[in-house]
Amino acid sequence: MTSSKSPKAAFDNPLDTKISASTRFAIELAAWIAGPWAAADLAGNWLVTIPVLAIFVALPGVFSTTGDKRHVVVAVPGRIRLFIEILLAAVAIYSSLVVWTYIGAIAVAVIALAMFVAGAPRAKWLFSNKPPHWPLPTRQAG
């Protein structure tokens, strides 16, 4: 079976490397797992996990910057997207400290540091709020 997409149809943000994307996803996972768990511990009620998880999943999934991702649901300025990522990293580190002790928090903090170092060019572009200088994906009739 062959792919019907041509190589020109591919979309890649040249500032988003595999390392920066994978560490960013690892931080999102840590925030999605430890964040609701910590919220339940702090609130004393497991029902708090439902809206907290929904918010933490929706933030990076819904709000994107044009030129950063292939699919943009709600376009926001780059600085807003960068703030969302910093917020999720802070939540991941703090909540991992609450639920997994210092060892978990240190591991998550190291991943967050790797995310920020590997994603520095992308973060610089997001902070600048400039439009992308690479080709954007186009909608294909299907």
Backbone torsions as a table, in degrees:
resi	resn	phi	psi	omega
1	MET	NA	131.5	-178.4
2	THR	-108.0	156.3	179.3
3	SER	-81.7	140.2	-179.5
4	SER	-87.4	-5.2	-178.9
5	LYS	-87.9	138.6	177.5
6	SER	-85.1	159.5	178.7
7	PRO	-59.9	-28.0	-179.8
8	LYS	-71.6	-19.3	-179.1
9	ALA	-79.8	-12.6	-179.6
10	ALA	-67.9	147.9	178.1
11	PHE	-124.5	125.2	177.1
12	ASP	-137.1	128.8	171.5
13	ASN	-80.0	114.7	-175.6
14	PRO	-65.4	-14.5	179.7
15	LEU	-91.5	-9.2	-177.7
16	ASP	-103.3	101.2	-178.9
17	THR	-83.8	168.2	177.7
18	LYS	-63.1	-36.2	-179.8
19	ILE	-68.8	-45.1	-179.2
20	SER	-66.6	-38.3	179.2
21	ALA	-68.3	-41.7	-177.9
22	SER	-71.6	-38.2	177.0
23	THR	-70.1	-34.7	176.2
24	ARG	-63.9	-40.9	177.9
25	PHE	-66.7	-37.8	177.7
26	ALA	-62.8	-39.1	177.1
27	ILE	-67.0	-40.5	176.5
28	GLU	-60.5	-44.0	178.5
29	LEU	-61.0	-44.1	179.1
30	ALA	-61.3	-41.6	178.6
31	ALA	-66.9	-38.9	-179.2
32	TRP	-68.5	-33.5	-177.9
33	ILE	-86.8	-54.7	-173.9
34	ALA	-78.3	-30.7	-177.5
35	GLY	-60.1	-55.5	178.1
36	PRO	-63.4	-35.1	179.0
37	TRP	-63.3	-46.3	178.2
38	ALA	-65.3	-39.6	178.2
39	ALA	-61.6	-40.3	177.9
40	ALA	-65.9	-41.1	177.5
41	ASP	-62.9	-44.5	-177.5
42	LEU	-70.9	-36.6	-178.9
43	ALA	-84.4	-21.5	-177.8
44	GLY	76.2	19.9	-177.6
45	ASN	-147.4	123.5	-177.1
46	TRP	-69.4	-19.2	-179.6
47	LEU	-65.3	-19.2	178.0
48	VAL	-65.3	-25.2	-176.6
49	THR	-62.4	-30.9	-174.9
50	ILE	-65.4	-56.1	179.0
51	PRO	-68.3	-32.5	179.3
52	VAL	-64.3	-46.5	178.3
53	LEU	-62.1	-42.8	179.5
54	ALA	-60.0	-41.7	179.5
55	ILE	-66.9	-45.9	-177.4
56	PHE	-67.0	-30.3	177.1
57	VAL	-79.1	-39.1	-176.9
58	ALA	-70.3	-36.7	-176.4
59	LEU	-53.6	-59.1	-179.1
60	PRO	-76.1	-22.5	-178.2
61	GLY	-79.1	-28.6	-174.9
62	VAL	-99.9	-42.4	-173.4
63	PHE	-96.5	112.7	-178.9
64	SER	-134.5	162.9	177.6
65	THR	-101.2	134.2	178.5
66	THR	-58.6	128.3	-178.8
67	GLY	97.6	-10.5	-179.2
68	ASP	-95.1	-39.1	-178.2
69	LYS	-124.4	158.9	178.5
70	ARG	-66.4	-44.5	-178.2
71	HIS	-112.7	122.7	177.9
72	VAL	-113.7	117.2	179.1
73	VAL	-83.2	-57.1	176.2
74	VAL	-124.1	115.6	-179.0
75	ALA	-77.7	128.6	177.3
76	VAL	-129.2	158.0	175.8
77	PRO	-60.7	155.8	-178.3
78	GLY	-57.5	-36.7	-179.0
79	ARG	-65.0	-34.2	177.3
80	ILE	-66.9	-44.6	178.5
81	ARG	-61.5	-42.9	178.4
82	LEU	-63.2	-40.9	176.9
83	PHE	-61.3	-40.7	178.4
84	ILE	-60.8	-42.7	-179.1
85	GLU	-68.7	-38.7	176.7
86	ILE	-66.2	-41.1	178.3
87	LEU	-61.3	-45.5	179.2
88	LEU	-64.5	-36.6	177.2
89	ALA	-65.4	-42.6	178.6
90	ALA	-64.1	-42.8	177.9
91	VAL	-62.6	-43.4	-179.0
92	ALA	-62.0	-44.2	-178.7
93	ILE	-67.9	-49.4	-177.9
94	TYR	-64.5	-46.4	-176.9
95	SER	-69.5	-30.5	175.5
96	SER	-68.7	-30.6	174.4
97	LEU	-66.6	-39.1	-179.1
98	VAL	-68.6	-43.2	-172.4
99	VAL	-101.4	-23.1	-176.8
100	TRP	-119.0	8.9	-179.4
101	THR	66.6	-167.3	-174.0
102	TYR	-66.0	-34.8	-178.7
103	ILE	-62.9	-46.1	177.5
104	GLY	-64.6	-41.2	-179.9
105	ALA	-65.1	-39.7	178.8
106	ILE	-65.9	-43.1	179.0
107	ALA	-61.2	-45.0	179.8
108	VAL	-67.4	-38.0	178.4
109	ALA	-64.5	-37.4	177.2
110	VAL	-65.4	-41.5	177.2
111	ILE	-64.6	-40.3	178.1
112	ALA	-63.7	-41.3	177.3
113	LEU	-61.6	-43.7	176.7
114	ALA	-61.7	-38.2	178.7
115	MET	-61.9	-45.8	-177.7
116	PHE	-71.4	-35.2	178.6
117	VAL	-70.5	-49.4	-178.9
118	ALA	-67.3	-30.0	-177.8
119	GLY	-97.9	14.2	-177.3
120	ALA	-58.0	-45.2	178.4
121	PRO	-61.7	-40.2	178.3
122	ARG	-66.9	-42.3	179.1
123	ALA	-63.4	-38.3	177.9
124	LYS	-62.9	-43.1	178.1
125	TRP	-65.3	-44.5	179.4
126	LEU	-60.6	-41.9	-178.6
127	PHE	-66.5	-29.4	-178.2
128	SER	-72.2	-20.5	-176.5
129	ASN	59.9	22.3	178.3
130	LYS	-85.1	150.9	175.7
131	PRO	-68.6	155.8	-179.5
132	PRO	-66.5	150.3	177.4
133	HIS	-107.5	19.0	177.3
134	TRP	-119.5	162.1	-177.9
135	PRO	-64.5	137.0	179.1
136	LEU	-93.1	154.8	177.7
137	PRO	-67.6	148.4	178.0
138	THR	-114.8	151.8	177.3
139	ARG	-78.2	130.6	178.8
140	GLN	-105.2	138.7	177.5
141	ALA	-67.0	131.6	-175.6
142	GLY	-139.9	NA	NA
